[in-house]
Amino acid sequence: MPALGWRRLCLAIALTAPLISGGLLLLAPDLSYYRGASGMAVMLVVLAACTLWPHAGKRARAALALLGAVLAVKIGAEAIGYSTAWSDLPAGVHVAWQAHLLGVVAAAIAFKTASAIPAR
């Protein structure tokens, strides 16, 4: 698999925003506001890890796998209502874990379909 390339990256970014917005309407219909780009940030990090994986050595793959597991635990903890004391969120404001999960899904879709889009 070749590197992701600018064209594919721009397409992934352009398609991720509406995917997250639409997904939040389905997964969190009671969510009044979503302020931030954390879902997009998760997508970029996961996409970078997926792009690095084929070229990584044994230790780098172990580190990427560990980071992936930590991300999964983090999203799971947020889904059951756990938030860290250092999150610095105001009272009554919660993490939109659904946006993070949708960011992972968007990265998987982008990576899987990247080979169908010509690189430039």
WOSUL-V248911 format. One record per backbone hydrogen bond with DSSP energy under -0.5 kcal/mol. CO is the residue of the C=O (numbers start at 0). NH is the residue of the N-H. Records with the same first field share a line. If there is no record, write none. Layout:
CO: NH ; NH
//
This chain:
4: 8
5: 9
6: 10
7: 11
8: 12
9: 13
10: 14
11: 15
12: 16
13: 17
14: 18
15: 19
16: 20
17: 21
18: 22
19: 23
20: 24
21: 25
22: 26
23: 27
27: 30
29: 31
33: 35
36: 40
37: 41
38: 42
39: 43
40: 44
41: 45
42: 46
43: 47
44: 48
45: 49
46: 50
47: 51
48: 52
49: 53
51: 54 ; 55
52: 55
56: 60
57: 61
58: 62
59: 63
60: 64
61: 65
62: 66
63: 67
64: 68
65: 69
66: 70
67: 71
68: 72
69: 73
70: 74
71: 75
72: 76
73: 77
74: 78
75: 79
76: 81
77: 80
83: 86
84: 87
89: 92
94: 96
95: 98 ; 99
96: 100
97: 101
98: 102
99: 103
100: 104
101: 105
102: 106
103: 107
104: 108
105: 109
106: 110
107: 111
108: 112
109: 113
112: 115 ; 116
113: 116
115: 117
//
